Amino acid sequence: MRAVILAGGKGTRLRPYTTILPKPLVPVGERPILEIIIRQLVRRGFDEIDLCVGHMGDLIKAYFDQASGIPEGVELRYLWEKTPLGTAGALHLIEEPENDFLVMNGDILSTLDYRALMRHHREQDAALTIASHHKDVPLALGVIEGRDGIVTDYIEKPTLKYEVSMGVYLYSPRALEHIPKGPFDFPDVVLALIEAQEKVCTYHFDGTWFDIGTPAEHERALTTFAEDPGLFDVG
């Protein structure tokens, strides 16, 4: 099976760590987050992994050229973005796929079973499947509901409930037909597929998930990983 990891961003939200390191090399425990992702993918049967790199990509390649912890039997390929292509435009750098393939951000720490996600995507015959997670967003303000200046309700400090993208996706090859050459982002892919009446599905996941793109989330991920490293099946 094949996976594409988007590892070309600058990681500006994670400064000052990313002033000297590319975000995919920011450590969680004793390993960079990108190495953890790769090890998880390999343990789920992925044997071809494309790394879309740009900002500080030479450091990522230098690390994995010397890393001793990458399991045998996996082929790592580097695809270089000369200019930022967005979270979907970079997919035109990969060799044209014949089968469904996984795409994910290079800063995800999760217990998601990527093989189960692939199985669900194929069962649905979807053009695109988005791994999703329930997120509560507390609002520390009173919310006024009304119309034409007349108040009809007042809700004190409500909690908003959303189904959010985990930054992990399953693409069918036909989805690439809706991605133009050049910079293009994932939300535009979703809208283009919906407009074309292609099937876009979700795969809900209630387990552990961190997007380590901010210092606060990185700290939460570090704490959870330190408490139970085996939870993440790194091997």
BAKE-918399 format. One line per 5 residues: number of its first residue (from 1); their letters; for each residue x negated, z, y of N, C-alpha, C. Coordinates in pm, 1 decimal. Layout:
# residues N
NUM = a = X Z Y X Z Y X Z Y | ...
//
This chain:
# residues 235
1 = mravi = -84.1 0.0 -119.3 0.0 0.0 0.0 -88.1 0.0 125.0 | -26.8 -43.9 233.7 -104.0 -67.0 355.6 -50.2 17.5 470.5 | -141.8 68.5 552.8 -105.1 147.7 670.6 -187.3 101.6 790.1 | -125.8 109.7 906.8 -192.9 81.3 1033.3 -187.2 208.2 1117.6 | -302.4 253.2 1165.3 -308.5 373.8 1248.4 -347.5 332.6 1390.2
6 = laggk = -263.6 369.2 1486.6 -288.5 336.9 1626.9 -379.3 443.5 1686.1 | -504.2 407.0 1711.3 -604.7 505.3 1753.0 -680.2 458.8 1877.0 | -612.1 382.1 1963.0 -681.2 323.7 2077.0 -650.9 386.9 2211.3 | -563.6 488.3 2215.3 -524.0 547.5 2342.6 -631.2 637.3 2403.2 | -613.6 667.6 2531.6 -711.4 749.9 2603.2 -685.4 900.0 2588.5
11 = gtrlr = -565.3 939.0 2545.4 -537.3 1080.4 2525.3 -544.5 1161.9 2652.0 | -490.9 1108.3 2762.6 -503.5 1176.8 2891.6 -433.5 1312.7 2893.3 | -326.6 1329.3 2814.5 -254.7 1457.8 2814.2 -335.1 1568.6 2746.7 | -438.7 1530.5 2672.0 -516.1 1629.0 2596.7 -649.4 1662.2 2664.3 | -665.3 1622.4 2788.0 -785.9 1661.5 2859.6 -787.5 1813.0 2879.3
16 = pytti = -907.2 1876.8 2878.4 -1039.8 1816.2 2889.2 -1103.4 1775.0 2756.4 | -1036.1 1802.0 2640.3 -1097.4 1767.2 2511.9 -1136.0 1618.8 2507.4 | -1048.1 1533.0 2559.5 -1067.3 1389.0 2543.9 -1157.4 1327.5 2650.4 | -1222.0 1410.6 2730.4 -1322.8 1356.3 2821.1 -1451.2 1323.3 2745.9 | -1470.7 1386.6 2629.9 -1592.5 1360.7 2551.8 -1562.2 1307.5 2411.2
21 = lpkpl = -1435.9 1319.5 2367.5 -1397.2 1274.2 2234.3 -1273.4 1185.5 2243.7 | -1265.4 1080.2 2162.0 -1137.6 1010.3 2150.5 -1036.8 1101.9 2081.4 | -910.5 1092.0 2119.2 -810.0 1184.4 2066.3 -807.0 1189.4 1913.8 | -821.4 1077.4 1841.4 -817.4 1085.4 1694.8 -930.2 1167.9 1632.8 | -1035.5 1198.0 1709.8 -1145.0 1280.8 1657.5 -1133.5 1426.6 1699.5
26 = vpvge = -1028.5 1462.1 1771.7 -1007.1 1603.4 1806.1 -983.8 1681.1 1676.0 | -1056.2 1790.0 1655.1 -1050.4 1858.3 1525.6 -925.8 1943.5 1506.2 | -882.4 1948.6 1381.7 -782.5 2043.9 1334.2 -845.2 2109.6 1212.6 | -880.1 2235.5 1223.5 -960.7 2297.7 1118.8 -1101.3 2240.7 1124.8 | -1154.1 2201.8 1011.5 -1291.6 2153.4 1004.7 -1300.9 2001.6 1010.4
31 = rpile = -1186.8 1933.3 1024.3 -1186.8 1786.8 1021.6 -1114.6 1731.0 1143.7 | -1152.8 1610.6 1188.7 -1074.3 1542.9 1292.3 -934.0 1511.2 1240.1 | -836.2 1508.1 1329.8 -699.1 1479.8 1289.8 -689.6 1344.8 1219.4 | -768.8 1245.6 1262.4 -761.9 1114.0 1199.6 -809.2 1118.3 1054.6 | -909.9 1198.5 1024.8 -954.7 1211.0 886.4 -847.6 1276.0 800.4
36 = iiirq = -778.5 1375.7 855.5 -669.7 1439.1 780.8 -562.0 1336.9 748.4 | -524.5 1255.3 847.0 -422.7 1151.8 824.7 -466.4 1055.7 714.8 | -589.4 1009.2 722.3 -638.8 912.4 623.2 -637.4 973.0 483.4 | -682.1 1097.5 471.2 -683.1 1162.6 341.0 -540.9 1179.1 286.3 | -446.9 1214.1 373.3 -307.6 1224.9 329.9 -254.4 1091.0 280.9
41 = lvrrg = -282.6 985.3 354.8 -234.7 852.0 317.0 -291.3 808.4 182.3 | -419.8 832.2 163.0 -483.3 792.3 37.0 -420.7 868.4 -79.6 | -392.0 996.4 -59.8 -331.6 1076.7 -166.4 -187.7 1033.9 -194.2 | -129.0 955.5 -105.2 5.7 902.2 -126.0 2.9 756.8 -172.9 | -116.2 706.3 -205.4 -124.7 573.6 -265.3 -157.5 460.6 -170.7
46 = fdeid = -188.8 488.9 -44.8 -228.2 383.5 49.1 -376.8 353.3 30.6 | -407.1 227.8 4.7 -547.0 191.1 -21.3 -602.8 90.7 79.4 | -521.5 46.6 175.1 -567.0 -39.6 284.2 -523.5 24.3 414.6 | -619.0 54.4 501.4 -587.3 118.9 628.5 -656.8 43.6 741.8 | -575.8 -5.3 835.3 -626.5 -71.4 955.4 -627.8 29.1 1069.6
51 = lcvgh = -740.3 44.2 1136.0 -752.2 132.7 1251.6 -756.2 47.5 1377.9 | -651.6 56.5 1460.3 -649.6 -13.6 1588.2 -718.3 75.2 1691.1 | -836.6 36.8 1733.7 -918.0 121.4 1820.5 -947.8 49.4 1951.5 | -973.0 128.9 2055.2 -1007.6 75.5 2186.0 -1095.6 174.6 2256.8 | -1033.3 265.8 2331.0 -1106.4 366.8 2407.4 -1193.2 452.8 2314.8
56 = mgdli = -1324.8 453.4 2338.6 -1422.1 528.1 2258.2 -1413.6 492.7 2109.7 | -1372.3 371.5 2080.7 -1360.5 329.5 1940.9 -1492.9 330.2 1867.2 | -1602.0 310.5 1940.8 -1733.6 312.4 1876.4 -1764.9 449.0 1817.0 | -1714.6 556.4 1881.0 -1736.5 690.6 1826.9 -1655.3 712.2 1699.4 | -1534.9 657.1 1696.2 -1452.7 668.2 1575.6 -1521.0 597.3 1459.3
61 = kayfd = -1568.9 476.1 1483.4 -1637.4 401.4 1377.1 -1765.1 472.9 1333.5 | -1840.6 525.5 1429.3 -1965.0 595.6 1395.5 -1935.9 716.6 1307.9 | -1828.0 789.0 1338.3 -1794.7 906.2 1257.2 -1762.1 866.2 1113.9 | -1674.2 768.2 1096.4 -1631.5 733.1 961.1 -1738.4 654.2 883.9 | -1832.1 592.4 953.8 -1944.4 529.1 883.9 -2030.8 633.9 815.5
66 = qasgi = -2029.4 757.4 867.3 -2113.8 862.8 812.9 -2034.6 970.8 739.1 | -1902.4 968.0 750.6 -1820.7 1074.4 690.8 -1829.9 1070.3 539.5 | -1847.8 1186.9 479.8 -1858.8 1195.8 333.9 -1727.4 1238.0 269.8 | -1628.3 1274.8 353.3 -1506.3 1330.0 298.1 -1394.9 1229.9 274.1 | -1417.9 1101.2 305.7 -1313.7 1000.7 285.2 -1308.7 964.0 136.7
71 = pegve = -1190.4 971.7 75.5 -1180.3 940.1 -68.0 -1223.7 797.5 -98.5 | -1275.5 778.4 -218.7 -1314.8 644.8 -261.7 -1190.9 560.2 -289.6 | -1209.4 429.6 -282.4 -1102.0 338.5 -317.9 -1015.6 295.0 -201.9 | -1046.6 341.3 -79.7 -968.4 299.9 36.2 -1053.3 205.2 121.2 | -991.5 98.6 168.0 -1058.8 2.8 254.9 -1018.6 29.6 399.1
76 = lrylw = -1117.1 67.4 482.0 -1093.9 90.0 624.8 -1135.2 -34.6 701.9 | -1043.5 -84.2 786.2 -1073.9 -200.3 869.8 -1054.0 -161.9 1016.1 | -1142.2 -210.4 1102.9 -1134.7 -179.0 1245.5 -1086.5 -300.9 1322.0 | -983.4 -280.2 1403.6 -926.5 -385.5 1487.1 -942.0 -341.7 1632.3 | -1014.3 -419.5 1710.0 -1055.7 -376.5 1843.1 -964.7 -433.6 1950.8
81 = ektpl = -910.0 -344.6 2032.6 -830.8 -385.1 2148.4 -924.5 -400.1 2268.7 | -944.9 -523.6 2314.1 -1029.9 -544.2 2431.2 -961.4 -493.4 2557.3 | -830.2 -507.6 2562.0 -747.8 -448.6 2667.1 -631.6 -376.8 2598.4 | -576.1 -272.6 2659.8 -465.9 -199.5 2595.4 -347.5 -291.0 2565.7 | -299.0 -285.2 2441.7 -190.9 -372.4 2397.4 -61.1 -297.8 2371.9
86 = gtaga = -60.2 -166.9 2395.6 61.0 -90.1 2373.7 78.7 -50.7 2228.3 | 185.8 20.4 2200.4 208.7 76.2 2067.3 266.2 -24.5 1968.9 | 290.6 -147.5 2013.7 336.8 -252.8 1922.8 253.9 -379.3 1935.1 | 207.4 -410.8 2054.5 129.8 -532.9 2074.3 4.8 -538.7 1989.0 | -52.0 -421.6 1957.9 -174.1 -416.7 1876.5 -150.9 -467.2 1734.6
91 = lhlie = -26.0 -473.9 1690.6 1.5 -516.7 1553.3 -30.4 -664.3 1532.1 | -43.8 -739.9 1638.9 -82.9 -880.4 1625.0 -231.1 -894.7 1589.4 | -305.5 -784.1 1594.5 -446.8 -789.6 1555.8 -464.9 -785.8 1404.3 | -364.1 -736.3 1331.8 -380.3 -720.6 1187.6 -360.5 -853.3 1116.7 | -419.4 -863.7 998.1 -396.1 -981.3 914.8 -248.3 -985.9 877.0
96 = epend = -188.6 -1104.3 880.9 -45.3 -1117.7 859.1 -3.3 -1052.0 728.4 | 88.0 -954.1 735.3 126.0 -880.6 614.2 224.2 -958.9 528.5 | 214.4 -939.7 397.7 309.1 -1000.2 304.2 417.0 -900.3 262.9 | 385.7 -770.4 276.4 477.9 -666.0 231.4 502.4 -566.0 343.2 | 598.0 -475.3 319.6 625.6 -368.4 414.3 499.0 -285.3 435.8
101 = flvmn = 483.4 -233.9 557.2 363.2 -155.0 586.6 397.7 -42.6 682.9 | 318.5 63.5 674.4 338.3 182.0 756.8 255.8 171.6 884.3 | 313.1 215.9 994.9 242.5 223.7 1122.6 260.8 364.5 1176.8 | 153.4 426.1 1225.3 166.3 560.8 1279.6 61.8 587.3 1386.3 | 93.3 681.6 1472.3 -1.6 725.1 1574.5 -113.1 807.0 1510.7
106 = gdils = -229.0 804.2 1573.9 -344.9 871.3 1516.9 -358.6 1016.4 1556.8 | -246.3 1080.1 1594.3 -253.3 1221.1 1635.5 -140.7 1303.3 1573.4 | -98.2 1265.6 1452.4 16.1 1329.4 1387.0 -32.4 1421.6 1274.9 | 8.2 1547.5 1282.7 -15.5 1641.9 1173.2 120.5 1677.8 1114.7 | 142.3 1642.3 988.8 274.5 1660.7 930.8 264.1 1674.9 779.9
111 = tldyr = 371.1 1727.6 721.5 383.5 1732.5 576.0 474.1 1620.3 525.4 | 502.7 1523.7 609.6 586.4 1409.7 571.6 526.9 1337.3 451.4 | 612.5 1304.4 354.7 570.1 1227.0 238.3 583.6 1079.0 273.0 | 471.0 1015.3 304.2 473.4 875.7 348.4 522.3 781.9 238.6 | 498.4 817.4 116.4 545.4 733.9 4.9 697.7 738.7 -4.9
116 = almrh = 757.1 855.8 17.9 902.7 868.0 17.7 963.5 789.3 133.4 | 895.9 789.8 247.3 940.9 710.0 361.3 942.0 561.5 326.4 | 836.9 515.7 262.3 829.4 375.8 219.3 943.3 343.4 123.0 | 968.2 432.2 29.5 1074.7 409.7 -68.7 1211.3 399.2 -0.1 | 1238.4 486.2 96.8 1364.7 483.2 170.3 1378.9 352.4 247.9
121 = hreqd = 1272.7 310.0 312.3 1275.0 185.7 390.1 1311.7 66.3 302.1 | 1252.1 61.0 185.1 1279.5 -51.7 95.7 1421.3 -45.7 40.4 | 1469.5 73.9 11.1 1606.4 86.9 -39.2 1708.6 40.9 64.4 | 1677.2 61.2 192.7 1767.7 22.0 299.7 1753.2 -124.9 339.1 | 1647.5 -189.3 291.4 1618.5 -328.2 330.8 1619.5 -341.4 483.3
126 = aalti = 1553.4 -249.7 549.2 1551.7 -245.5 695.2 1435.9 -329.1 749.3 | 1454.2 -380.1 870.2 1343.2 -444.5 940.4 1246.9 -339.3 993.1 | 1303.0 -222.3 1026.9 1222.3 -113.3 1082.6 1287.8 18.7 1046.0 | 1205.2 115.2 1003.6 1253.5 250.8 979.0 1169.3 347.6 1061.2 | 1237.5 437.2 1132.1 1171.4 534.2 1219.4 1181.7 673.0 1156.8
131 = ashhk = 1070.2 736.2 1128.1 1073.1 875.4 1082.9 1116.6 962.0 1200.4 | 1216.3 1048.5 1176.8 1273.4 1126.0 1287.5 1276.6 1274.6 1254.2 | 1285.7 1354.1 1359.6 1279.6 1499.7 1347.4 1376.0 1560.0 1449.8 | 1442.3 1669.4 1411.5 1534.2 1736.1 1504.6 1454.6 1819.3 1604.5 | 1489.6 1806.7 1732.0 1418.5 1879.2 1836.5 1517.6 1945.2 1931.3
136 = dvpla = 1503.9 2076.7 1949.8 1582.6 2149.4 2048.2 1504.3 2160.9 2178.7 | 1569.7 2130.8 2289.8 1504.8 2137.8 2420.8 1582.2 2235.5 2508.9 | 1533.0 2359.1 2522.6 1603.6 2457.0 2607.9 1588.6 2420.0 2755.1 | 1696.6 2432.5 2829.3 1697.3 2403.1 2971.9 1720.6 2533.7 3047.4 | 1626.2 2574.3 3128.6 1631.9 2705.2 3195.6 1707.4 2697.8 3327.4
141 = lgvie = 1814.1 2619.9 3331.6 1894.8 2604.6 3452.0 2041.9 2598.6 3414.2 | 2126.5 2628.4 3507.7 2269.2 2612.1 3485.0 2309.2 2466.5 3505.5 | 2386.2 2413.2 3413.9 2426.6 2272.3 3419.7 2570.5 2263.1 3468.5 | 2592.0 2184.1 3572.1 2724.9 2164.3 3629.9 2784.2 2035.4 3575.2 | 2905.8 2042.6 3526.2 2978.3 1923.8 3484.3 3096.6 1903.8 3577.4
146 = grdgi = 3119.3 1778.5 3612.2 3229.7 1751.1 3702.2 3236.0 1605.0 3740.7 | 3328.8 1573.5 3834.1 3345.7 1436.2 3878.3 3403.4 1436.8 4019.0 | 3348.3 1348.2 4102.6 3395.3 1333.2 4240.7 3388.8 1465.3 4318.0 | 3284.2 1543.5 4290.3 3262.9 1666.8 4363.0 3344.9 1784.6 4315.7 | 3423.2 1767.9 4207.9 3504.8 1876.0 4154.0 3441.7 1926.9 4024.9
151 = vtdyi = 3411.5 2055.5 4018.0 3347.7 2115.4 3900.3 3452.7 2135.4 3790.3 | 3421.0 2086.5 3671.5 3510.2 2104.6 3556.8 3454.0 2200.6 3453.1 | 3321.6 2225.5 3459.5 3262.0 2318.9 3364.6 3125.9 2361.4 3415.8 | 3079.2 2475.5 3368.2 2946.8 2525.9 3405.3 2884.1 2585.3 3279.6 | 2766.2 2534.2 3242.8 2699.0 2578.2 3120.0 2565.3 2641.0 3159.0
156 = ekptl = 2551.4 2769.8 3130.8 2430.1 2840.5 3169.4 2319.9 2821.2 3066.0 | 2207.5 2764.2 3109.8 2086.3 2747.7 3029.3 2116.9 2692.1 2888.6 | 2169.1 2574.0 2881.2 2202.3 2517.6 2749.8 2078.0 2471.7 2673.7 | 2093.1 2457.3 2544.9 1989.8 2397.5 2460.5 2036.1 2257.6 2421.0 | 1958.0 2157.6 2460.1 1990.0 2019.1 2427.5 1932.0 1985.8 2290.7
161 = kyevs = 2005.9 1913.4 2212.3 1964.6 1880.5 2075.4 1944.6 1729.6 2064.0 | 1827.1 1690.8 2014.0 1793.3 1549.4 2003.7 1734.8 1517.5 1866.3 | 1751.4 1392.9 1826.6 1679.3 1337.2 1712.3 1567.0 1253.2 1770.2 | 1441.4 1292.4 1744.1 1328.5 1228.3 1811.7 1239.8 1153.9 1711.7 | 1169.9 1055.8 1764.8 1075.8 979.9 1683.1 951.3 1063.5 1655.1
166 = mgvyl = 902.3 1057.8 1531.2 781.8 1131.4 1492.5 653.9 1052.7 1518.3 | 666.1 928.2 1562.6 546.9 845.2 1578.4 498.9 787.1 1447.2 | 591.7 775.6 1349.7 561.2 719.1 1217.8 671.7 618.8 1185.5 | 633.3 496.2 1147.7 730.2 389.1 1129.3 698.3 306.9 1005.5 | 802.3 246.1 949.3 785.7 148.6 842.2 834.8 13.7 893.5
171 = yspra = 748.2 -85.4 889.7 781.1 -220.4 934.0 796.8 -313.1 813.8 | 894.3 -400.1 819.5 897.8 -515.8 732.1 828.4 -631.3 804.5 | 766.5 -725.0 732.4 696.3 -835.2 799.5 783.4 -910.2 899.7 | 913.9 -922.0 871.8 999.4 -999.8 962.3 1014.3 -933.7 1099.1 | 986.8 -803.2 1108.7 995.9 -735.7 1238.5 892.0 -788.5 1336.3
176 = lehip = 778.0 -834.8 1286.0 671.1 -883.5 1373.6 712.2 -1008.4 1449.3 | 812.1 -1081.0 1398.5 858.9 -1201.1 1467.2 920.3 -1168.1 1602.8 | 954.8 -1043.2 1624.7 1020.3 -1001.4 1749.0 923.8 -932.2 1844.9 | 795.4 -937.7 1812.5 692.5 -878.1 1898.6 611.2 -990.8 1961.2 | 619.6 -1010.6 2091.9 543.1 -1117.9 2155.2 394.8 -1084.1 2162.6
181 = kgpfd = 312.5 -1184.4 2179.9 169.5 -1162.0 2198.2 146.4 -1092.9 2332.8 | 47.7 -1005.4 2336.1 17.2 -932.1 2458.2 70.5 -790.5 2453.9 | 61.5 -717.1 2564.6 105.9 -578.4 2567.7 255.4 -565.7 2536.5 | 288.4 -474.1 2447.7 428.0 -451.4 2406.5 435.3 -313.7 2344.6 | 540.6 -238.6 2378.3 551.5 -101.2 2330.3 663.3 -85.6 2228.2
186 = fpdvv = 654.3 22.7 2152.1 747.7 43.2 2041.5 894.5 46.7 2085.3 | 932.2 114.3 2195.5 1073.3 111.5 2234.5 1126.3 -30.0 2254.5 | 1040.4 -119.7 2303.4 1082.3 -258.9 2321.8 1108.5 -327.2 2187.9 | 1032.8 -288.3 2085.0 1055.4 -343.8 1950.8 1194.1 -303.4 1901.0 | 1226.2 -175.9 1915.3 1355.9 -126.3 1868.8 1469.2 -202.9 1936.2
191 = lalie = 1460.7 -217.6 2068.0 1566.5 -286.4 2142.0 1574.7 -434.0 2105.8 | 1458.0 -497.2 2084.1 1457.8 -638.4 2046.7 1520.7 -659.4 1909.1 | 1493.1 -570.4 1815.5 1550.9 -581.6 1681.3 1701.6 -558.1 1683.7 | 1745.1 -459.9 1761.3 1888.6 -434.2 1772.4 1959.9 -554.4 1832.6 | 1900.0 -613.6 1936.9 1960.7 -730.1 2000.9 1969.4 -847.7 1904.0
196 = aqekv = 1870.2 -857.5 1813.8 1868.7 -965.5 1714.9 1954.2 -932.2 1592.8 | 2022.1 -817.8 1596.9 2109.0 -771.6 1488.9 2032.3 -749.6 1358.1 | 1905.8 -707.6 1374.4 1826.7 -666.0 1260.0 1856.6 -518.6 1231.1 | 1834.6 -476.3 1108.1 1866.9 -340.6 1066.5 1752.0 -245.6 1101.9 | 1783.2 -146.3 1185.3 1688.2 -41.5 1222.3 1742.4 91.5 1171.3
201 = ctyhf = 1664.7 159.4 1088.4 1710.3 283.4 1024.2 1624.3 402.3 1066.6 | 1673.8 521.1 1037.2 1595.1 642.4 1053.4 1574.7 707.6 917.6 | 1468.4 786.8 909.8 1442.2 870.1 792.1 1422.1 1011.3 843.7 | 1524.6 1095.2 830.2 1518.0 1229.3 887.8 1427.4 1319.8 804.4 | 1344.7 1396.8 874.8 1249.7 1487.2 809.8 1255.2 1622.8 878.0
206 = dgtwf = 1279.8 1727.8 800.1 1292.5 1862.6 854.9 1165.8 1946.7 841.5 | 1063.1 1891.4 778.0 943.3 1970.5 750.7 853.1 1987.0 871.7 | 730.2 2028.5 844.8 633.7 2057.1 951.1 586.5 1929.0 1017.5 | 584.8 1929.6 1149.1 540.7 1811.6 1224.5 486.6 1853.4 1360.5 | 366.5 1805.4 1392.1 306.9 1826.0 1523.5 254.3 1692.7 1576.4
211 = digtp = 282.6 1666.9 1702.1 216.1 1560.1 1776.8 113.2 1631.7 1863.4 | -15.4 1620.1 1829.0 -115.3 1703.8 1895.3 -161.5 1645.1 2028.3 | -76.0 1566.5 2093.0 -113.2 1499.6 2217.1 -122.9 1588.5 2339.3 | -82.9 1715.3 2328.9 -95.8 1808.6 2441.2 -170.2 1933.7 2394.7 | -236.3 2005.6 2487.0 -307.3 2127.9 2446.8 -216.8 2229.5 2378.0
216 = aeher = -93.0 2243.4 2424.6 -3.1 2342.4 2364.8 30.1 2305.7 2220.0 | 61.6 2178.4 2195.2 92.5 2135.8 2058.4 -31.4 2141.4 1969.5 | -146.7 2110.4 2027.4 -271.0 2119.5 1950.4 -295.1 2263.2 1906.8 | -272.6 2359.0 1996.1 -291.4 2499.8 1961.2 -193.8 2542.7 1851.8 | -68.7 2497.8 1860.6 29.1 2530.7 1757.4 -13.3 2472.0 1622.7
221 = alttf = -64.0 2349.3 1625.7 -109.2 2285.3 1502.1 -228.0 2359.8 1442.2 | -320.8 2402.4 1527.2 -437.4 2477.3 1478.9 -395.0 2606.8 1410.0 | -298.8 2675.7 1470.1 -252.7 2802.7 1412.9 -188.5 2781.0 1276.5 | -99.9 2681.5 1267.5 -30.7 2653.7 1140.9 -129.1 2608.4 1034.3 | -223.7 2523.7 1071.3 -322.3 2474.3 975.0 -410.4 2588.2 924.9
226 = aedpg = -451.3 2678.2 1013.9 -536.6 2790.5 974.5 -463.0 2885.1 879.7 | -333.3 2902.0 901.0 -255.0 2992.2 816.2 -238.2 2937.8 675.7 | -226.3 2804.3 662.0 -202.5 2746.1 530.0 -253.3 2602.8 524.4 | -385.9 2581.8 511.7 -440.4 2446.3 507.2 -383.2 2364.5 390.3 | -354.7 2429.2 278.8 -302.8 2357.8 162.2 -166.6 2294.8 184.0
231 = lfdvg = -94.9 2342.3 287.0 36.4 2288.3 318.1 31.2 2138.6 344.0 | -81.5 2091.3 395.7 -91.2 1952.1 439.1 -152.5 1859.1 335.2 | -181.7 1909.4 216.1 -223.1 1826.4 103.9 -337.4 1732.5 140.9 | -441.3 1791.1 200.8 -556.6 1710.6 242.5 -650.6 1685.8 125.6 | -651.2 1776.6 27.8 -738.1 1758.3 -88.0 -875.7 1818.4 -65.5
//
